[in-house]
Amino acid sequence: MDRYILYETYRLAMLIDLVRPEELIGKVDAFITETPVNQIPHAFYVLSLTRNRRAMIEMLTDLARGVDQSLPSSIVAGMLAQRQDQYETAELYMKAGMLASLLSDPDEDVAVEFRVLKERNDALQEAYGTRFKRKKTRERMLAKNELDLQRALQKYEKYAEQFSMYKWGT
């Protein structure tokens, strides 16, 4: 896997608050300790020493500039699928919507799919709101929409599994 894809994946994941800087620093530090000095990119040392989230995102943005976002966005969607138990449904929609809005190509599969799901959920929330006179209808529609989101996320889970097995040095 190309290192630029790695940079873009972590940039997107950090922008939607899926990965914390400490997690990335831990992975970079592990790579640095396991790799001969002449094979470590200088950027990894800088990432390892950066504690500021904003500076880290700026650096990842500079490093990943020009990378096709289709694979990184699929990986991040898969990471979101793996961690979906940690978030409430509203947070999942927010993170999926943020991911879709961050992609430079609005016609990207991930962007289109998540944008449609978020728009449909927002429309349902607006239509039914918290009114209780149609409570069963509201709950049924929201449950169907939530199931569609979970199915969409599960399609990308294989990308995150392959990414987690990736050795940074190869």
RABELBEL-V707949 format. One record per helix or strand. SS is the DSSP state (2 for helix, 1 for strand). FROM is the first residue (numbers start at 1). TO is the last residue. If there is no record, write none. Layout:
BEGIN
SS/FROM/TO + SS/FROM/TO
END
This chain:
BEGIN
2/3/15 + 2/21/34 + 2/37/39 + 2/42/49 + 2/53/64 + 2/69/82 + 2/84/86 + 2/89/102 + 2/109/128 + 2/135/155 + 2/157/164
END
